[in-house]
Amino acid sequence: MSRVSDEAAPTDPADPADREDLVDRIQSEWAHAYPQFDVRPVGLLGRIQRIAAITSGRLDRNLQRHGVSRSEFDVLGALARAPEPLRASEVVSTTMLSGASVTKLSEALVRRGLVRRGKSPRDGRVVLLELTDAGRTVVDEELPGRLADDEAALAGLTAEERTQLAALLRKITRSLGD
């Protein structure tokens, strides 16, 4: 394997987008420690992970005031987006959570009065989950702030760049089996 350690070199150090960041330093360290490997993927995937960590941390801090975890908010969000109550398996299919996680999270949300369990009118054996008014309030209060934080993170990109980035990330996600 050939050694390639850098993406294109920064062109304008005055431009924040061209200044080196933590991921550049990590990528450079890997290249120095393992010169026989092409470490460019570290730069790309490392930035994706860094962005996820930063935005997740911000979301976690914002959710603290509601006493809700990010995973619990994912469940609340799935129920808020749905036009009718959902089975737990439907919550799994619209979040990135496992079935066991959704079961555990929904039990905690029911105990705290944010989600209600009900029976399906068509089949009484089927348990449905839906937001309570308190659960809806959490989503209604938190969603605008989350969207504003996401918008701030993307503010440096044009509409065309956002579309391009979304398409490229979708392509990577599909290559991973999504």
KEKE-3310 file (N, C-alpha, C; in steps of 0.2 Angstrom, whole numbers, plus 5000, padded with zeros to 4 digits):
npx = (5004:5002:5009:4999:4995:4988:4973:4969:4980:4978:4972:4970:4975:4968:4955:4943:4938:4949:4959:4969:4963:4958:4956:4965:4977:4977:4976:4988:4997:4994:4999:5012:5016:5012:5018:5017:5003:4988:4981:4970:4956:4954:4954:4942:4931:4934:4931:4917:4913:4918:4910:4897:4899:4901:4888:4880:4883:4879:4865:4863:4866:4856:4844:4845:4838:4825:4826:4828:4836:4846:4843:4830:4824:4824:4815:4803:4803:4800:4787:4781:4782:4774:4758:4749:4747:4761:4767:4780:4790:4788:4793:4806:4810:4810:4819:4836:4838:4839:4827:4827:4832:4822:4811:4815:4817:4805:4797:4803:4799:4785:4784:4788:4778:4778:4775:4762:4755:4744:4730:4728:4715:4711:4717:4718:4729:4740:4751:4752:4761:4760:4762:4760:4752:4762:4774:4773:4775:4788:4795:4790:4795:4809:4813:4813:4825:4835:4834:4839:4852:4857:4856:4865:4877:4878:4879:4889:4889:4883:4867:4868:4880:4875:4866:4874:4883:4874:4870:4882:4885:4874:4877:4888:4882:4874:4883:4887:4877:4865)
npy = (4994:5011:5026:5038:5053:5065:5074:5086:5099:5113:5128:5141:5148:5158:5155:5148:5135:5129:5128:5118:5104:5095:5082:5082:5082:5070:5061:5064:5059:5046:5043:5046:5036:5024:5023:5015:5013:5019:5032:5041:5038:5040:5054:5057:5049:5051:5065:5064:5056:5065:5076:5070:5067:5080:5086:5077:5078:5091:5090:5081:5089:5099:5091:5087:5096:5091:5079:5068:5056:5055:5043:5041:5052:5049:5039:5046:5055:5047:5043:5055:5059:5050:5047:5040:5029:5018:5001:4993:4987:4995:5007:5003:5002:5015:5021:5021:5011:4996:4982:4977:4989:4998:4993:4993:5007:5012:5007:5014:5027:5026:5024:5037:5045:5050:5043:5032:5016:5006:4996:4988:4992:4983:4971:4965:4959:4966:4978:4995:5011:5027:5045:5054:5069:5076:5070:5075:5088:5088:5085:5095:5107:5104:5101:5113:5119:5109:5109:5122:5121:5111:5118:5129:5122:5118:5130:5135:5130:5130:5129:5120:5113:5107:5098:5090:5085:5077:5068:5061:5056:5048:5039:5032:5027:5018:5009:5003:4994:4999)
npz = (5000:4996:5004:5009:5016:5018:5013:5000:5002:5013:5007:5010:5024:5032:5030:5039:5036:5030:5039:5049:5059:5074:5069:5058:5064:5071:5060:5054:5064:5064:5051:5052:5062:5055:5041:5030:5027:5019:5026:5024:5025:5039:5040:5034:5039:5053:5054:5052:5063:5073:5071:5074:5088:5094:5090:5096:5110:5112:5110:5121:5132:5131:5132:5145:5154:5153:5158:5150:5140:5125:5117:5123:5118:5105:5104:5108:5098:5087:5090:5090:5076:5070:5063:5070:5085:5088:5086:5096:5087:5076:5080:5082:5068:5063:5070:5076:5085:5094:5096:5109:5116:5113:5120:5133:5135:5132:5142:5153:5149:5150:5163:5168:5163:5150:5139:5133:5135:5125:5119:5103:5093:5083:5086:5101:5107:5103:5108:5108:5107:5112:5112:5128:5133:5141:5135:5122:5125:5128:5116:5108:5114:5113:5100:5091:5096:5094:5080:5077:5082:5073:5061:5064:5064:5051:5044:5037:5025:5008:5000:4989:4992:5004:4999:4991:5000:5008:4998:4996:5009:5011:5001:5006:5018:5012:5007:5018:5021:5024)
capx = (5000:5006:5008:4996:4993:4984:4969:4972:4983:4974:4974:4970:4975:4964:4948:4942:4937:4956:4964:4970:4959:4960:4957:4971:4983:4976:4978:4995:5000:4994:5003:5019:5017:5011:5019:5015:4996:4985:4977:4965:4949:4954:4952:4934:4927:4935:4927:4910:4913:4919:4903:4892:4901:4899:4881:4876:4885:4875:4859:4862:4865:4849:4839:4845:4832:4819:4827:4827:4842:4845:4839:4823:4821:4823:4808:4798:4802:4797:4780:4778:4781:4769:4751:4745:4751:4765:4770:4787:4793:4788:4798:4813:4811:4810:4825:4842:4838:4837:4821:4828:4832:4815:4807:4818:4816:4798:4795:4805:4795:4779:4784:4788:4772:4779:4772:4756:4753:4737:4729:4726:4708:4710:4720:4719:4736:4745:4752:4753:4764:4759:4764:4756:4753:4769:4779:4772:4778:4796:4797:4788:4800:4816:4814:4816:4832:4839:4835:4843:4859:4859:4857:4871:4882:4878:4878:4895:4888:4878:4862:4871:4884:4872:4863:4880:4885:4869:4870:4888:4884:4869:4880:4892:4878:4871:4889:4888:4872:4858)
capy = (5000:5017:5030:5045:5055:5071:5076:5091:5104:5119:5133:5148:5147:5163:5153:5143:5128:5127:5127:5111:5103:5089:5076:5082:5080:5063:5058:5065:5055:5039:5042:5045:5030:5019:5026:5010:5013:5025:5034:5046:5037:5043:5061:5058:5046:5054:5071:5062:5054:5071:5080:5066:5068:5087:5088:5073:5081:5097:5088:5078:5095:5102:5086:5087:5100:5087:5073:5063:5054:5055:5037:5042:5057:5046:5036:5051:5058:5043:5043:5062:5059:5045:5049:5036:5025:5013:4995:4994:4985:5001:5012:5001:5003:5022:5024:5017:5008:4989:4980:4977:4995:5001:4990:4996:5014:5014:5006:5020:5033:5025:5025:5044:5048:5053:5038:5028:5010:5005:4990:4989:4991:4978:4965:4966:4957:4970:4984:5001:5016:5034:5051:5058:5077:5078:5068:5079:5094:5088:5086:5102:5111:5102:5101:5119:5120:5105:5111:5128:5119:5108:5123:5132:5117:5118:5137:5137:5126:5132:5124:5115:5109:5102:5093:5086:5081:5072:5063:5057:5052:5043:5034:5029:5023:5012:5004:4999:4990:5002)
capz = (5000:4996:5010:5008:5023:5018:5008:4997:5007:5014:5002:5013:5031:5035:5029:5044:5033:5027:5045:5052:5065:5078:5065:5054:5068:5072:5054:5053:5068:5061:5045:5054:5065:5051:5035:5025:5026:5017:5032:5022:5028:5045:5039:5032:5044:5059:5055:5053:5070:5077:5071:5078:5095:5096:5090:5101:5116:5113:5111:5128:5137:5130:5135:5153:5157:5152:5161:5145:5136:5118:5115:5124:5114:5098:5104:5108:5091:5082:5091:5088:5069:5068:5063:5075:5089:5085:5089:5097:5081:5071:5083:5080:5061:5062:5074:5075:5091:5094:5099:5117:5118:5113:5125:5140:5135:5132:5149:5157:5147:5152:5171:5169:5160:5144:5134:5136:5131:5124:5115:5096:5092:5079:5089:5108:5109:5100:5112:5105:5111:5110:5117:5132:5133:5143:5130:5117:5127:5128:5109:5105:5117:5112:5093:5088:5098:5090:5073:5077:5083:5067:5056:5065:5062:5043:5042:5032:5018:5003:4999:4984:4996:5008:4995:4989:5006:5010:4994:4997:5015:5009:4997:5011:5022:5008:5006:5024:5021:5026)
cpx = (5004:5004:5005:4993:4988:4979:4972:4974:4979:4977:4974:4969:4970:4956:4948:4941:4944:4961:4964:4966:4962:4961:4963:4977:4983:4978:4985:4999:5000:4998:5010:5020:5016:5012:5017:5008:4994:4980:4971:4958:4949:4951:4944:4930:4928:4931:4919:4909:4913:4912:4898:4893:4899:4892:4877:4877:4880:4868:4858:4862:4858:4843:4839:4840:4826:4820:4827:4834:4841:4841:4831:4820:4820:4816:4802:4797:4799:4789:4777:4778:4776:4762:4746:4749:4755:4766:4777:4791:4793:4792:4805:4814:4812:4815:4831:4843:4836:4830:4821:4828:4826:4811:4809:4816:4809:4795:4797:4801:4788:4779:4784:4782:4773:4776:4767:4756:4746:4736:4727:4719:4706:4712:4722:4726:4741:4746:4755:4756:4762:4761:4759:4757:4760:4774:4779:4776:4785:4798:4795:4793:4807:4817:4816:4823:4837:4840:4839:4850:4861:4860:4863:4877:4883:4878:4883:4894:4882:4872:4864:4875:4881:4869:4868:4882:4880:4869:4876:4888:4879:4872:4885:4888:4875:4877:4890:4882:4865:4853)
cpy = (5006:5022:5037:5047:5061:5071:5082:5096:5110:5124:5140:5148:5152:5160:5147:5135:5125:5126:5120:5110:5097:5083:5076:5080:5073:5059:5058:5060:5048:5038:5042:5039:5024:5021:5021:5010:5020:5027:5039:5045:5040:5050:5062:5055:5049:5061:5069:5060:5060:5075:5077:5067:5075:5088:5083:5076:5087:5095:5085:5084:5098:5097:5086:5090:5096:5081:5067:5062:5055:5049:5038:5047:5054:5042:5041:5054:5054:5043:5050:5062:5055:5048:5046:5032:5020:5007:4996:4992:4991:5006:5010:5003:5010:5025:5020:5013:5000:4988:4980:4984:4999:4999:4993:5003:5016:5012:5012:5026:5032:5027:5033:5048:5052:5049:5034:5022:5009:4998:4992:4988:4985:4971:4967:4964:4961:4977:4990:5007:5023:5039:5053:5065:5079:5076:5073:5086:5094:5089:5093:5107:5110:5103:5107:5121:5116:5107:5117:5126:5115:5113:5127:5128:5117:5125:5139:5134:5130:5127:5118:5110:5104:5097:5088:5082:5076:5067:5058:5053:5047:5037:5029:5024:5017:5007:5000:4995:4993:5002)
cpz = (5000:5002:5007:5014:5023:5012:5005:5003:5007:5009:5005:5020:5035:5034:5035:5042:5031:5033:5047:5058:5069:5073:5060:5058:5069:5066:5052:5058:5066:5055:5047:5058:5061:5043:5029:5023:5023:5022:5030:5025:5035:5045:5038:5038:5051:5060:5056:5061:5075:5077:5075:5086:5097:5096:5095:5108:5117:5114:5118:5133:5137:5133:5142:5156:5157:5156:5156:5141:5129:5115:5117:5120:5107:5098:5104:5101:5086:5083:5089:5080:5066:5068:5068:5079:5085:5089:5091:5091:5076:5074:5081:5073:5059:5066:5073:5082:5090:5097:5107:5120:5119:5118:5132:5140:5135:5139:5154:5155:5149:5160:5172:5166:5154:5138:5137:5132:5131:5119:5108:5096:5088:5082:5096:5111:5107:5105:5107:5109:5108:5115:5121:5130:5135:5139:5124:5118:5126:5121:5106:5108:5115:5104:5090:5090:5094:5083:5072:5078:5076:5062:5057:5063:5055:5040:5037:5025:5014:5003:4994:4988:5001:5005:4993:4995:5008:5005:4995:5004:5014:5005:5002:5016:5019:5007:5012:5025:5024:5020)
residu = (MET:SER:ARG:VAL:SER:ASP:GLU:ALA:ALA:PRO:THR:ASP:PRO:ALA:ASP:PRO:ALA:ASP:ARG:GLU:ASP:LEU:VAL:ASP:ARG:ILE:GLN:SER:GLU:TRP:ALA:HIS:ALA:TYR:PRO:GLN:PHE:ASP:VAL:ARG:PRO:VAL:GLY:LEU:LEU:GLY:ARG:ILE:GLN:ARG:ILE:ALA:ALA:ILE:THR:SER:GLY:ARG:LEU:ASP:ARG:ASN:LEU:GLN:ARG:HIS:GLY:VAL:SER:ARG:SER:GLU:PHE:ASP:VAL:LEU:GLY:ALA:LEU:ALA:ARG:ALA:PRO:GLU:PRO:LEU:ARG:ALA:SER:GLU:VAL:VAL:SER:THR:THR:MET:LEU:SER:GLY:ALA:SER:VAL:THR:LYS:LEU:SER:GLU:ALA:LEU:VAL:ARG:ARG:GLY:LEU:VAL:ARG:ARG:GLY:LYS:SER:PRO:ARG:ASP:GLY:ARG:VAL:VAL:LEU:LEU:GLU:LEU:THR:ASP:ALA:GLY:ARG:THR:VAL:VAL:ASP:GLU:GLU:LEU:PRO:GLY:ARG:LEU:ALA:ASP:ASP:GLU:ALA:ALA:LEU:ALA:GLY:LEU:THR:ALA:GLU:GLU:ARG:THR:GLN:LEU:ALA:ALA:LEU:LEU:ARG:LYS:ILE:THR:ARG:SER:LEU:GLY:ASP)
# end
